[in-house]
Amino acid sequence: MEIADRIAEMDSTIARHTADMNADIDELQEDYIVIFWNTIEEIYNAVSYYERQGLIWKALYGKDAFMSEVNGIRDWMRQGLAETRTHLVDNLGAERTGFAANTAENRDGFFHDTQVMRAELLKTKIVARSSMDATRDELLALLDSKDKNDENGSLKAFVYELASIGYSPKGFGSGHANGYQPYGK
């Protein structure tokens, strides 16, 4: 998921919980009135008319103060959620920026290292080719010095030597494989 999707999900969660909190406060306010009137009915027979009026005014004043406190707590919680969201979004933005910078740095380092390795490989390749060329030249010089570098002459000598070998049944077992012996022997 994208960071924006996570933030939208968090906003949806905050809105849902805020609606639930407002519903609870509305229910509490309604229940307060019900409980208040039930209590007034219970004490109606036990106190005089003037005492009842004093209690009613005191209860109504207390209700307003109580609901004011509840609403204050709700506003404080909503403000805290808003600050938490802002802090989270800022931190996610900083993390994303840091991650992007780290990725770019690693990518640049990888390309630089690759170029260095390619240059080293090219140098090694040049040195190896030079060494192979030097070895080839030495071998050719050695073959030339021993008169072994004449392929045509070596092939002719091989063919003539091969042509001079023939089959001799009486020479069988005389040391040559399968009874082959050079002609004239």
C-alpha positions as CSV (number, residue, x, y, z in Angstrom):
1,M,0.0,0.0,0.0
2,E,1.0,3.5,-0.7
3,I,1.6,5.9,2.2
4,A,-1.3,8.0,1.0
5,D,-3.6,4.9,1.3
6,R,-2.4,4.4,4.9
7,I,-3.1,8.1,5.7
8,A,-6.5,7.8,4.2
9,E,-7.2,4.7,6.2
10,M,-6.0,6.5,9.3
11,D,-8.3,9.4,8.5
12,S,-11.2,7.0,8.0
13,T,-10.5,5.4,11.4
14,I,-10.3,8.7,13.2
15,A,-13.6,9.8,11.6
16,R,-15.3,6.5,12.6
17,H,-14.1,6.8,16.2
18,T,-15.0,10.4,16.4
19,A,-18.5,9.6,15.2
20,D,-18.7,6.8,17.8
21,M,-17.5,9.2,20.5
22,N,-20.1,11.8,19.5
23,A,-22.8,9.1,19.6
24,D,-21.7,8.1,23.0
25,I,-21.8,11.7,24.2
26,D,-25.2,12.2,22.7
27,E,-26.4,9.0,24.5
28,L,-24.8,10.1,27.7
29,Q,-26.5,13.5,27.5
30,E,-29.9,11.8,26.8
31,D,-29.3,9.3,29.7
32,Y,-28.3,12.1,32.0
33,I,-31.7,13.7,31.5
34,V,-33.5,10.4,32.0
35,I,-31.6,9.6,35.2
36,F,-32.1,13.1,36.4
37,W,-35.9,12.9,36.0
38,N,-36.0,9.5,37.5
39,T,-34.1,10.8,40.5
40,I,-36.4,13.8,40.8
41,E,-39.4,11.5,40.8
42,E,-37.9,9.5,43.6
43,I,-37.2,12.5,45.8
44,Y,-40.4,14.3,44.8
45,N,-42.4,12.9,47.6
46,A,-39.6,13.3,50.2
47,V,-38.9,17.0,49.9
48,S,-40.9,20.2,49.8
49,Y,-41.7,22.2,46.6
50,Y,-39.0,24.8,47.2
51,E,-36.4,22.2,47.9
52,R,-37.3,20.4,44.7
53,Q,-36.9,23.6,42.7
54,G,-33.5,24.2,44.2
55,L,-32.4,20.6,43.5
56,I,-33.7,20.9,39.9
57,W,-31.7,24.1,39.3
58,K,-28.6,22.7,40.9
59,A,-29.0,19.5,38.8
60,L,-29.4,21.4,35.6
61,Y,-26.4,23.5,36.4
62,G,-24.4,20.4,37.2
63,K,-25.6,18.8,34.0
64,D,-24.3,21.7,31.9
65,A,-21.0,21.6,33.8
66,F,-20.7,17.9,33.4
67,M,-21.5,18.0,29.6
68,S,-19.1,20.9,29.2
69,E,-16.4,18.7,30.8
70,V,-17.3,15.7,28.5
71,N,-17.3,17.9,25.4
72,G,-13.9,19.3,26.6
73,I,-12.5,15.8,26.9
74,R,-13.9,15.0,23.4
75,D,-12.3,18.1,21.9
76,W,-9.0,17.4,23.7
77,M,-9.0,13.8,22.2
78,R,-9.8,15.1,18.7
79,Q,-7.0,17.6,19.0
80,G,-4.6,14.9,20.2
81,L,-5.7,12.7,17.2
82,A,-5.1,15.5,14.8
83,E,-1.6,16.2,16.3
84,T,-0.8,12.4,16.1
85,R,-1.9,12.3,12.5
86,T,0.2,15.4,11.6
87,H,3.2,13.9,13.4
88,L,2.7,10.6,11.7
89,V,2.4,12.2,8.2
90,D,5.5,14.3,8.8
91,N,7.5,11.2,10.0
92,L,6.3,9.1,7.0
93,G,7.4,11.9,4.7
94,A,10.8,12.1,6.3
95,E,11.2,8.3,6.2
96,R,10.2,8.3,2.5
97,T,12.7,11.1,1.7
98,G,15.4,9.3,3.6
99,F,14.6,6.0,1.9
100,A,14.7,7.6,-1.5
101,A,18.0,9.3,-0.7
102,N,19.5,6.0,0.5
103,T,18.3,4.2,-2.6
104,A,19.7,6.8,-4.9
105,E,23.0,6.7,-3.0
106,N,23.2,2.9,-3.2
107,R,22.3,3.0,-6.9
108,D,24.9,5.6,-7.7
109,G,27.5,3.6,-5.7
110,F,26.5,0.4,-7.5
111,F,27.0,2.1,-10.9
112,H,30.3,3.6,-9.8
113,D,31.5,0.2,-8.5
114,T,30.4,-1.5,-11.7
115,Q,32.3,1.0,-13.8
116,V,35.4,0.4,-11.7
117,M,35.0,-3.3,-12.0
118,R,34.6,-3.0,-15.8
119,A,37.8,-0.9,-16.0
120,E,39.7,-3.5,-13.9
121,L,38.3,-6.3,-16.0
122,L,39.4,-4.6,-19.2
123,K,42.9,-4.1,-17.8
124,T,43.1,-7.8,-16.8
125,K,41.8,-8.8,-20.2
126,I,44.5,-6.7,-21.9
127,V,47.2,-8.1,-19.7
128,A,46.0,-11.7,-20.3
129,R,45.9,-11.1,-24.1
130,S,49.3,-9.6,-24.0
131,S,50.6,-12.6,-22.0
132,M,48.9,-15.0,-24.4
133,D,50.4,-13.2,-27.4
134,A,53.9,-13.3,-25.8
135,T,53.5,-17.0,-25.0
136,R,52.4,-17.7,-28.6
137,D,55.3,-15.7,-30.0
138,E,57.7,-17.6,-27.7
139,L,56.2,-21.0,-28.8
140,L,56.4,-20.0,-32.5
141,A,60.1,-19.0,-32.0
142,L,60.8,-22.3,-30.3
143,L,59.1,-24.3,-33.1
144,D,60.9,-22.2,-35.7
145,S,64.3,-22.8,-34.0
146,K,63.6,-26.6,-34.0
147,D,62.3,-26.5,-37.6
148,K,58.9,-27.8,-36.3
149,N,56.8,-24.9,-37.5
150,D,56.4,-26.0,-41.1
151,E,52.9,-27.5,-41.2
152,N,53.1,-28.5,-44.8
153,G,56.4,-30.2,-44.3
154,S,55.2,-32.0,-41.1
155,L,52.0,-33.2,-43.0
156,K,54.1,-34.5,-45.9
157,A,56.5,-36.3,-43.6
158,F,53.5,-37.9,-41.7
159,V,51.8,-38.9,-45.0
160,Y,55.1,-40.4,-46.4
161,E,55.7,-42.3,-43.1
162,L,52.2,-43.6,-43.1
163,A,52.5,-44.7,-46.7
164,S,55.7,-46.6,-46.0
165,I,53.8,-48.8,-43.4
166,G,52.2,-51.9,-44.9
167,Y,50.6,-55.1,-43.7
168,S,52.9,-58.1,-43.4
169,P,51.3,-61.4,-42.1
170,K,54.7,-63.0,-41.4
171,G,55.7,-60.0,-39.2
172,F,52.7,-60.7,-37.0
173,G,53.9,-60.8,-33.4
174,S,57.2,-59.2,-34.2
175,G,56.5,-56.2,-32.1
176,H,54.3,-54.1,-34.3
177,A,50.7,-53.9,-33.5
178,N,48.4,-56.0,-35.7
179,G,51.3,-57.2,-37.8
180,Y,51.9,-53.8,-39.6
181,Q,55.5,-53.3,-40.6
182,P,57.2,-50.7,-42.8
183,Y,57.8,-51.9,-46.4
184,G,61.2,-53.4,-47.0
185,K,61.7,-54.7,-43.6
